[in-house]
């Protein structure tokens, strides 16, 4: 009787372990598939938006890729900030078409984003949490060299804005 109980317990432990391994791939396995340790599940969702689905050609491969991505991603909640401030140098706006496009055509879509022009500043997005001011904000992102759509998507994600 005791032997059966031990065997049953071992089997249950093995089944749970196997299920966990199937549900979440290990770091080594993910690295071998090309996924980094900092992969966020929101990235897998964005990937899925651009891949074929349903009856489209390549849909099966896309589904496999997204499944692998989801097994390797961290589902850490993406922090949403109260507001943002984009610091730009006026000469950068004139000399970088992506910064110019974002500032002149896309930034107005974000009600909680202010654009501030300062001579000589690096193009930086400062993200403020509830109760933070410009002086005590802790989160800043250098967006120099980013494409206009990348800036738009990042700002939308960080400020919790819906893109239309």
C-alpha positions in Angstrom: 0.0 0.0 0.0 2.8 2.4 1.0 4.7 1.6 -2.2 1.7 2.5 -4.4 1.3 5.8 -2.6 5.0 6.6 -3.2 4.7 5.7 -6.8 1.6 7.8 -7.2 3.2 10.8 -5.5 6.3 10.4 -7.8 4.1 10.2 -10.8 2.2 13.3 -9.8 5.4 15.2 -9.2 6.7 14.1 -12.6 3.5 15.1 -14.3 3.5 18.6 -12.7 7.1 19.1 -13.6 6.5 18.0 -17.2 3.5 20.3 -17.5 5.5 23.2 -16.2 8.3 22.5 -18.6 5.9 22.3 -21.5 4.2 25.6 -20.4 7.3 27.7 -20.1 10.5 26.9 -22.0 13.8 27.1 -20.2 16.3 30.0 -20.6 18.7 27.8 -22.5 16.0 26.5 -24.9 14.8 30.0 -25.5 18.3 31.3 -26.1 18.8 28.5 -28.7 15.6 29.6 -30.5 17.0 33.2 -30.5 15.0 34.8 -27.8 16.7 37.0 -25.2 16.1 36.9 -21.5 14.3 40.3 -21.5 11.6 39.3 -24.0 8.3 40.8 -23.0 5.0 39.2 -23.8 3.8 42.5 -25.2 6.4 42.0 -27.9 5.0 38.6 -28.9 1.5 40.3 -29.2 3.0 43.0 -31.5 4.7 40.3 -33.5 1.5 38.4 -33.9 -0.2 41.6 -35.4 2.2 41.6 -38.3 2.3 37.9 -39.1 -0.1 35.9 -41.4 -3.0 34.2 -39.7 -6.1 32.2 -40.5 -6.0 30.9 -44.1 -3.1 33.1 -45.2 0.0 31.6 -46.6 2.5 31.0 -43.7 -0.1 31.1 -41.0 0.9 27.8 -39.5 4.6 28.8 -39.2 3.5 32.2 -37.8 1.4 30.4 -35.1 4.3 28.2 -34.2 6.6 31.3 -33.9 4.1 33.2 -31.7 3.7 30.1 -29.5 7.4 29.8 -29.0 7.6 33.5 -28.3 4.9 33.3 -25.6 6.6 30.3 -24.0 9.8 32.3 -23.6 8.5 35.7 -22.7 8.2 37.5 -19.4 4.7 38.6 -18.6 5.9 41.4 -16.4 3.3 44.1 -16.5 4.3 47.0 -18.7 4.3 50.1 -16.6 2.0 52.8 -17.8 3.1 56.3 -17.0 0.9 59.3 -16.1 2.5 61.6 -18.6 5.6 62.2 -20.8 7.8 65.0 -21.9 9.7 64.8 -25.1 12.8 67.0 -25.1 14.1 67.9 -28.6 16.7 70.3 -29.9 15.3 72.6 -32.6 18.2 71.7 -34.9 17.4 68.0 -34.5 13.8 68.6 -35.5 15.1 70.3 -38.7 17.8 67.7 -39.4 16.1 64.4 -38.5 13.1 63.7 -40.6 11.8 61.0 -38.2 11.9 63.4 -35.2 10.3 66.1 -37.4 7.6 63.8 -38.5 6.8 62.6 -35.0 6.9 66.1 -33.4 4.9 67.9 -36.2 2.4 65.1 -37.2 2.1 62.6 -34.4 2.8 64.0 -31.0 -0.4 66.0 -30.8 -2.3 62.7 -30.8 -1.0 62.1 -27.2 -2.8 64.4 -24.7 -0.4 63.4 -21.9 2.7 64.2 -23.9 4.4 67.6 -23.9 7.1 68.5 -26.4 9.7 70.9 -25.1 12.4 72.5 -27.3 15.8 73.0 -25.7 18.9 74.0 -27.5 21.6 71.3 -27.4 19.6 68.5 -25.6 19.7 64.9 -26.7 16.3 63.7 -28.0 14.9 62.2 -24.8 11.5 61.0 -23.6 11.0 61.6 -19.9 8.3 59.4 -18.4 6.6 60.6 -15.2 4.7 58.5 -12.7 1.7 59.8 -10.7 3.1 62.6 -8.4 6.5 62.9 -10.1 7.8 66.2 -11.5 10.4 66.9 -14.1 12.9 67.4 -11.4 12.4 64.1 -9.6 11.4 61.8 -12.6 13.5 58.6 -12.7 12.6 57.2 -16.1 14.2 58.7 -19.3 14.7 57.1 -22.6 17.2 58.3 -25.3 15.2 58.1 -28.6 17.9 59.5 -30.8 18.0 57.6 -34.1 14.5 56.0 -33.7 12.0 56.0 -36.6 8.9 58.1 -36.3 6.6 55.1 -36.0 8.8 53.4 -33.4 8.5 56.6 -31.3 4.8 56.7 -31.8 4.3 53.0 -30.8 6.6 53.3 -27.7 4.9 56.5 -26.5 1.5 54.8 -27.0 2.6 51.8 -25.0 4.2 53.8 -22.2 1.4 56.3 -21.8 -1.4 53.7 -22.3 -2.8 55.5 -25.3 -4.8 53.7 -28.0 -3.6 54.2 -31.6 -6.3 54.8 -34.2 
